[in-house]
Amino acid sequence: DADGKEQILKICGLADAMHDGKLYEIKFVGEISPEHYLQLAAYMLLLDVKIGRIWNIKTNDLYEVRINDRKALLDHIIQAITKGVLTEFIPV
């Protein structure tokens, strides 16, 4: 921050299900939103899962998500949730 102090951002959450090495985020909505994809991607990163799926049980739609560049995605997530105050993910 401006005072030269290190800032630590803690992120926590609870994924819905894991089956056959795939992470599932289960929704009951009219339409899957970008926030739902971001939530799944964050869980995938935190749990080091290669394949995630969003299953909308209201419409029975199933969407698969794969992360190609983990570092770039982490940096973008940190920038977005801190509104640009932090620009890079640095694991502690």
C-alpha positions as CSV (number, residue, x, y, z in Angstrom):
1,D,0.0,0.0,0.0
2,A,1.0,3.7,0.1
3,D,2.7,3.2,3.5
4,G,4.9,0.4,2.1
5,K,3.1,-2.3,4.1
6,E,2.4,-5.6,2.5
7,Q,-1.2,-6.3,1.7
8,I,-2.6,-9.8,1.9
9,L,-5.9,-10.7,0.3
10,K,-7.4,-14.0,1.7
11,I,-9.9,-15.8,-0.6
12,C,-12.1,-18.6,0.6
13,G,-15.2,-20.4,-0.6
14,L,-16.8,-23.8,-0.8
15,A,-17.1,-25.7,-4.1
16,D,-20.3,-27.7,-4.7
17,A,-19.0,-31.1,-5.8
18,M,-16.0,-33.1,-7.1
19,H,-16.4,-36.2,-9.3
20,D,-13.9,-38.1,-11.4
21,G,-11.3,-35.3,-10.9
22,K,-13.7,-32.6,-12.2
23,L,-15.0,-29.7,-10.1
24,Y,-18.7,-29.0,-10.4
25,E,-20.4,-25.7,-9.6
26,I,-24.2,-26.4,-9.5
27,K,-26.6,-23.5,-10.2
28,F,-30.4,-23.2,-10.4
29,V,-30.7,-20.0,-12.5
30,G,-32.4,-18.8,-15.7
31,E,-29.0,-18.1,-17.3
32,I,-25.3,-18.7,-16.3
33,S,-23.6,-15.4,-15.7
34,P,-19.9,-14.3,-16.1
35,E,-19.7,-14.3,-12.2
36,H,-20.6,-18.0,-12.2
37,Y,-17.7,-18.7,-14.5
38,L,-15.4,-16.6,-12.4
39,Q,-16.5,-18.4,-9.2
40,L,-15.8,-21.8,-10.8
41,A,-12.4,-20.6,-12.2
42,A,-11.4,-19.3,-8.7
43,Y,-12.3,-22.7,-7.1
44,M,-10.3,-24.5,-9.8
45,L,-7.3,-22.4,-9.2
46,L,-7.5,-22.7,-5.4
47,L,-8.0,-26.5,-5.6
48,D,-5.6,-27.1,-8.5
49,V,-8.2,-28.7,-10.6
50,K,-7.7,-28.9,-14.4
51,I,-11.4,-29.3,-15.5
52,G,-14.4,-27.6,-14.1
53,R,-18.1,-27.7,-15.0
54,I,-21.0,-25.5,-14.3
55,W,-24.2,-27.4,-14.3
56,N,-27.4,-25.4,-14.4
57,I,-29.9,-27.8,-13.0
58,K,-32.8,-25.5,-13.9
59,T,-32.1,-25.7,-17.6
60,N,-30.0,-28.9,-17.5
61,D,-27.2,-27.1,-19.4
62,L,-23.6,-28.2,-18.7
63,Y,-20.6,-26.0,-19.5
64,E,-17.0,-27.2,-19.2
65,V,-14.1,-24.8,-18.2
66,R,-10.4,-25.3,-18.6
67,I,-7.7,-22.8,-17.6
68,N,-4.8,-22.5,-20.0
69,D,-2.7,-19.8,-18.3
70,R,-3.1,-20.0,-14.6
71,K,-0.7,-17.1,-13.8
72,A,-2.4,-14.7,-16.2
73,L,-5.9,-15.6,-14.8
74,L,-4.8,-15.1,-11.2
75,D,-3.3,-11.7,-12.1
76,H,-6.6,-10.7,-13.8
77,I,-8.7,-11.9,-10.9
78,I,-6.5,-10.0,-8.4
79,Q,-6.7,-6.8,-10.5
80,A,-10.5,-7.1,-10.8
81,I,-11.4,-7.8,-7.2
82,T,-9.0,-5.1,-5.9
83,K,-10.1,-2.6,-8.6
84,G,-6.5,-2.3,-9.7
85,V,-4.9,-1.7,-6.3
86,L,-3.1,-5.0,-6.6
87,T,-1.8,-6.0,-10.0
88,E,-0.1,-9.4,-9.6
89,F,-0.9,-12.6,-7.7
90,I,2.0,-13.6,-5.4
91,P,1.5,-16.8,-3.4
92,V,2.5,-16.7,0.2
